[in-house]
Amino acid sequence: MRITVLAVLFGALLLGAAPPMAAAQTAGSPAETPPASCLSLESFAVPAGDHPHDVAPAADGVRVWYTGQGSGVLGRFDPATGASERISLGAGSAPHGVIVGPDGAAWVTDGGLNAIVRVDAETLAVETYPLPAASGFANLNTAVFDGDGVLWFTDQAGLIGRLDPAEGVVAVWPAPRGRGPYGIAVTPAGDIYFVSLAGNYLGLIEETAAGIQITELEPPTAGAGPRRVWEDSAGVLWISEWNAGQVGRYDPATGEWREWRLPGATPQAYAVYVDERDDVWLSDFSANALVRFDPDTETFSSLPLPDHGAAVRQIHGRPGEVWGAESAVDKLVVVRMAC
């Protein structure tokens, strides 16, 4: 089942204090931000009770994986037919995050199983990699692959983890300030960063002979609540600041931070994703909208979601498409760019 809504965008809102970061278009640089008239929004129903939490476009360029946190399944959705394949992940499963690995498989952080789960894209076979028994309940969150094919992940209970699929062994380390690790990203240079929602910092992970070392980087706003993080093509980190209702920008090359408040009276920035044009997308729980931020003009555009209280907790995409999971209403949503 699908529900189509033409995107009606609010007028772009210019945040006036700071000068724009506009730069001349050069060969090989990301394309310019398309106008609002180029965007359309479509939502699709998935099986009731799945409560999709995270979403990741599949390696085939057509289908989309989603974690059915409410039903303990991994779903694979086909937007052409509206059909969902549902793969059971096991008794007690409560999957949170899903990404596509370099092997084309879906890799899941499963809080219910306290394990990393791999689902083969061809056979749909399920492999489970439990966390060490001594780690306790980890409240697994988000994962990312580094350039060597190693999976790194966060858990809100206060751990950072690593899984090398070639070895099949999960290792974990305590994060600074205890609970709170949430989103995680890898820059084009191969540096691994995560954000801690409860700890209020951006963390740089570096491997050492003794394990890992974490450098804590403080956002300018006290208690900002960094929730998710995504890298752009230049290796700059973009961060959704949940408590502050802001989008943050950290440049590892200069150590410079900048922040912009989302439009509206009480914004709540949950998810963040950077598309192929280096435009920044966020979900705003308070406005029940997807929000696009153009770094060149420092303007926001808002796309209201068709369902009240949709609760988009994660955003991902592929060229020409931005996908979100409407966890509260059992739907997926996509923004398409026609020009």
C-alpha positions as CSV (number, residue, x, y, z in Angstrom):
1,M,0.0,0.0,0.0
2,R,1.3,3.5,-0.8
3,I,0.2,7.0,0.0
4,T,1.5,9.8,-2.3
5,V,1.7,13.4,-1.2
6,L,3.1,16.2,-3.3
7,A,5.6,18.0,-1.2
8,V,4.3,21.4,-0.1
9,L,7.3,23.2,1.3
10,F,7.2,26.1,3.7
11,G,9.2,29.1,2.4
12,A,12.9,28.7,3.0
13,L,13.9,30.4,6.2
14,L,17.2,32.3,6.3
15,L,19.0,32.3,9.6
16,G,20.4,35.8,9.5
17,A,23.2,36.2,12.0
18,A,26.2,34.6,10.2
19,P,27.3,35.2,6.6
20,P,26.7,32.3,4.2
21,M,29.4,29.7,3.6
22,A,28.7,29.8,-0.2
23,A,31.5,28.6,-2.5
24,A,31.9,28.6,-6.2
25,Q,30.8,25.4,-8.0
26,T,33.9,23.5,-9.2
27,A,34.3,20.4,-11.4
28,G,33.7,17.3,-9.3
29,S,32.0,19.1,-6.5
30,P,28.4,18.3,-5.3
31,A,25.6,19.6,-7.5
32,E,23.7,22.6,-6.4
33,T,20.7,22.3,-4.0
34,P,17.5,21.8,-6.1
35,P,14.6,24.2,-5.6
36,A,11.6,23.2,-3.5
37,S,9.5,22.7,-6.6
38,C,11.8,19.7,-7.5
39,L,10.9,17.7,-4.4
40,S,8.0,15.3,-3.9
41,L,7.2,13.1,-0.9
42,E,5.6,9.7,-0.8
43,S,4.8,7.4,2.1
44,F,4.3,3.6,2.2
45,A,2.6,1.4,4.7
46,V,4.5,-1.6,6.2
47,P,2.9,-4.4,8.2
48,A,1.1,-3.1,11.3
49,G,3.2,-3.5,14.5
50,D,6.6,-3.4,12.8
51,H,7.3,0.1,14.0
52,P,10.2,0.6,11.6
53,H,13.1,2.3,13.5
54,D,15.9,2.6,11.0
55,V,16.0,2.4,7.2
56,A,18.8,1.7,4.6
57,P,18.5,1.6,0.8
58,A,19.5,-1.9,-0.4
59,A,22.5,-2.6,-2.6
60,D,20.3,-3.4,-5.5
61,G,19.4,0.2,-5.9
62,V,15.7,-0.5,-5.7
63,R,14.6,-2.0,-2.4
64,V,14.9,-0.7,1.1
65,W,15.8,-2.4,4.4
66,Y,14.1,-1.4,7.6
67,T,14.2,-2.7,11.2
68,G,10.9,-3.8,12.5
69,Q,11.6,-3.0,16.1
70,G,8.1,-3.8,17.3
71,S,8.0,-7.3,15.8
72,G,11.6,-8.5,15.9
73,V,12.0,-8.6,12.1
74,L,14.2,-7.1,9.4
75,G,12.0,-5.9,6.6
76,R,12.9,-5.5,2.9
77,F,10.5,-3.2,1.1
78,D,10.0,-2.9,-2.6
79,P,8.6,0.6,-3.5
80,A,7.6,-0.6,-7.0
81,T,5.1,-3.2,-5.6
82,G,4.5,-2.0,-2.0
83,A,5.4,-5.4,-0.7
84,S,7.5,-6.1,2.4
85,E,9.6,-9.3,2.9
86,R,10.0,-9.9,6.7
87,I,12.9,-11.9,8.1
88,S,12.5,-13.1,11.7
89,L,15.7,-12.3,13.6
90,G,14.9,-14.7,16.5
91,A,13.0,-14.9,19.8
92,G,13.4,-11.7,21.8
93,S,14.7,-9.6,18.9
94,A,14.2,-5.8,19.0
95,P,16.3,-4.5,16.1
96,H,17.3,-0.8,16.2
97,G,19.8,0.1,13.4
98,V,20.4,-1.3,10.0
99,I,23.1,-0.5,7.4
100,V,24.3,-2.2,4.2
101,G,27.8,-3.6,4.5
102,P,30.5,-3.8,1.8
103,D,29.3,-7.4,1.2
104,G,25.9,-6.1,0.2
105,A,24.3,-7.7,3.3
106,A,22.1,-6.0,5.9
107,W,23.9,-5.5,9.3
108,V,21.6,-4.9,12.3
109,T,22.2,-3.7,15.8
110,D,19.7,-5.7,17.8
111,G,19.0,-4.5,21.3
112,G,16.8,-7.4,22.2
113,L,19.3,-10.0,21.2
114,N,22.3,-8.0,22.5
115,A,24.0,-8.9,19.3
116,I,25.0,-7.8,15.9
117,V,23.0,-9.6,13.2
118,R,23.8,-10.1,9.5
119,V,21.2,-10.9,7.0
120,D,22.4,-12.1,3.6
121,A,20.9,-10.2,0.7
122,E,20.6,-13.2,-1.5
123,T,19.7,-16.1,0.8
124,L,18.2,-14.1,3.7
125,A,20.2,-16.3,6.0
126,V,20.6,-14.9,9.5
127,E,23.9,-14.9,11.4
128,T,24.2,-13.6,15.0
129,Y,27.3,-12.2,16.7
130,P,26.5,-11.8,20.4
131,L,28.3,-9.3,22.6
132,P,30.6,-10.6,25.3
133,A,28.7,-12.0,28.2
134,A,30.4,-9.6,30.6
135,S,29.1,-6.6,28.7
136,G,25.6,-6.9,30.1
137,F,22.6,-5.4,28.4
138,A,24.1,-2.9,25.9
139,N,21.0,-1.2,24.4
140,L,22.6,-1.4,20.9
141,N,22.1,1.6,18.7
142,T,23.9,2.4,15.4
143,A,26.7,0.9,13.3
144,V,29.0,1.9,10.5
145,F,31.8,0.1,8.5
146,D,35.2,1.6,8.2
147,G,37.4,1.4,5.2
148,D,38.9,-1.9,6.2
149,G,35.5,-3.6,6.4
150,V,35.3,-3.5,10.2
151,L,32.0,-2.8,11.8
152,W,31.9,-0.2,14.6
153,F,28.8,0.4,16.8
154,T,27.4,2.3,19.7
155,D,25.2,1.4,22.6
156,Q,23.3,3.8,24.9
157,A,24.3,1.9,28.0
158,G,27.8,3.2,27.6
159,L,29.9,1.0,25.3
160,I,31.7,1.4,21.9
161,G,32.1,-1.9,20.0
162,R,33.9,-3.4,17.1
163,L,33.3,-6.5,15.0
164,D,35.7,-7.7,12.3
165,P,33.5,-10.0,10.1
166,A,36.6,-12.0,9.1
167,E,37.2,-12.9,12.7
168,G,33.6,-13.0,13.9
169,V,34.5,-11.7,17.4
170,V,32.8,-8.7,19.1
171,A,34.9,-6.5,21.3
172,V,33.6,-3.6,23.5
173,W,35.1,-0.8,25.5
174,P,33.5,1.7,27.9
175,A,32.7,5.1,26.5
176,P,33.6,8.3,28.4
177,R,30.9,9.7,30.7
178,G,29.0,6.4,30.7
179,R,25.7,6.0,29.0
180,G,24.7,7.9,25.9
181,P,26.6,6.8,22.7
182,Y,24.2,7.0,19.8
183,G,25.0,8.0,16.2
184,I,28.2,7.0,14.5
185,A,29.9,8.0,11.2
186,V,33.1,7.4,9.2
187,T,34.7,10.3,7.3
188,P,36.2,9.9,3.7
189,A,39.6,10.0,5.4
190,G,38.6,6.9,7.5
191,D,38.2,8.6,10.9
192,I,35.5,7.3,13.1
193,Y,33.3,9.6,15.1
194,F,30.3,9.0,17.3
195,V,28.0,11.3,19.4
196,S,26.8,10.8,22.9
197,L,23.3,12.0,23.6
198,A,23.5,11.8,27.4
199,G,27.2,12.6,27.6
200,N,26.9,15.7,25.3
201,Y,30.0,15.3,23.2
202,L,31.3,14.2,19.8
203,G,33.9,11.4,20.2
204,L,36.8,10.5,17.9
205,I,37.7,6.8,18.1
206,E,41.3,5.8,17.5
207,E,42.7,2.3,17.7
208,T,45.8,1.7,19.8
209,A,47.8,-1.3,20.8
210,A,45.8,-1.4,24.1
211,G,42.4,-1.1,22.5
212,I,40.8,2.2,21.6
213,Q,41.3,5.8,22.6
214,I,38.4,8.3,22.5
215,T,38.9,12.1,22.2
216,E,35.9,14.1,23.5
217,L,34.9,17.2,21.5
218,E,32.4,19.5,23.2
219,P,29.7,21.3,21.1
220,P,29.4,25.0,21.8
221,T,25.9,24.6,23.3
222,A,25.9,23.2,26.8
223,G,23.4,20.2,27.0
224,A,22.8,20.3,23.3
225,G,22.1,16.5,23.2
226,P,24.0,15.3,20.1
227,R,21.9,12.4,18.8
228,R,23.0,11.4,15.3
229,V,26.0,12.3,13.1
230,W,26.7,12.1,9.4
231,E,29.7,13.0,7.3
232,D,29.7,15.1,4.1
233,S,32.0,14.7,1.1
234,A,34.7,16.9,2.6
235,G,34.8,15.0,5.9
236,V,32.9,17.6,7.8
237,L,30.5,16.2,10.5
238,W,26.9,17.2,10.7
239,I,25.1,16.6,14.0
240,S,21.5,16.6,15.1
241,E,21.2,18.3,18.5
242,W,18.1,17.0,20.1
243,N,17.9,19.1,23.3
244,A,18.9,22.3,21.6
245,G,16.8,21.9,18.4
246,Q,19.9,22.6,16.3
247,V,22.0,21.2,13.6
248,G,25.7,21.3,14.4
249,R,28.7,21.3,12.1
250,Y,32.2,20.2,13.2
251,D,35.2,20.5,10.8
252,P,38.0,18.1,11.9
253,A,40.5,19.9,9.7
254,T,40.1,23.2,11.6
255,G,38.4,22.1,14.9
256,E,35.7,24.7,14.2
257,W,32.1,24.3,15.4
258,R,29.0,26.0,14.1
259,E,25.4,25.6,15.0
260,W,22.0,26.6,13.5
261,R,18.6,26.4,15.2
262,L,15.9,24.7,13.2
263,P,12.8,26.8,12.3
264,G,9.8,26.9,14.7
265,A,9.3,27.6,18.4
266,T,10.4,24.3,19.9
267,P,12.3,22.2,17.3
268,Q,13.6,18.7,18.2
269,A,16.2,17.5,15.8
270,Y,16.4,13.7,15.9
271,A,17.8,12.2,12.7
272,V,20.4,13.7,10.3
273,Y,21.6,12.6,6.9
274,V,23.8,14.3,4.3
275,D,22.8,13.6,0.7
276,E,25.0,13.4,-2.5
277,R,24.7,17.2,-2.9
278,D,26.0,17.8,0.6
279,D,22.6,19.1,1.7
280,V,21.7,18.2,5.2
281,W,18.4,16.5,6.1
282,L,16.9,16.3,9.6
283,S,13.8,15.1,11.2
284,D,12.0,17.5,13.5
285,F,9.7,15.7,16.0
286,S,8.1,19.0,17.2
287,A,7.2,20.1,13.7
288,N,6.5,16.6,12.5
289,A,8.5,17.4,9.4
290,L,11.6,16.5,7.4
291,V,13.8,19.6,7.2
292,R,16.5,20.3,4.6
293,F,19.4,22.6,5.4
294,D,21.4,24.1,2.6
295,P,24.9,24.9,3.9
296,D,25.7,27.2,1.0
297,T,22.9,29.6,1.8
298,E,22.3,28.6,5.4
299,T,18.6,28.2,4.8
300,F,16.1,25.6,5.9
301,S,13.1,24.2,4.0
302,S,10.5,22.1,5.8
303,L,8.4,19.2,4.3
304,P,5.5,18.4,6.6
305,L,4.9,14.7,7.1
306,P,1.4,13.4,6.1
307,D,0.8,11.5,9.3
308,H,0.4,13.1,12.7
309,G,3.2,12.2,15.2
310,A,5.1,10.2,12.5
311,A,8.4,10.0,14.6
312,V,11.1,9.7,12.0
313,R,14.0,8.4,14.0
314,Q,16.5,7.8,11.2
315,I,17.1,9.1,7.7
316,H,19.2,7.5,4.9
317,G,19.3,7.7,1.1
318,R,20.7,7.2,-2.3
319,P,21.2,9.5,-5.2
320,G,17.9,11.3,-5.9
321,E,16.1,9.8,-2.8
322,V,16.0,10.5,0.9
323,W,14.3,7.8,3.0
324,G,13.0,7.9,6.5
325,A,11.2,5.4,8.9
326,E,8.0,6.7,10.4
327,S,8.2,4.5,13.5
328,A,5.0,5.6,15.2
329,V,2.7,5.0,12.3
330,D,4.2,1.9,10.6
331,K,5.2,3.6,7.4
332,L,8.3,4.5,5.3
333,V,8.6,7.8,3.6
334,V,10.7,9.0,0.7
335,V,11.6,12.4,-0.7
336,R,12.4,12.3,-4.4
337,M,14.3,15.0,-6.3
338,A,13.0,15.4,-9.9
339,C,15.7,18.0,-11.0
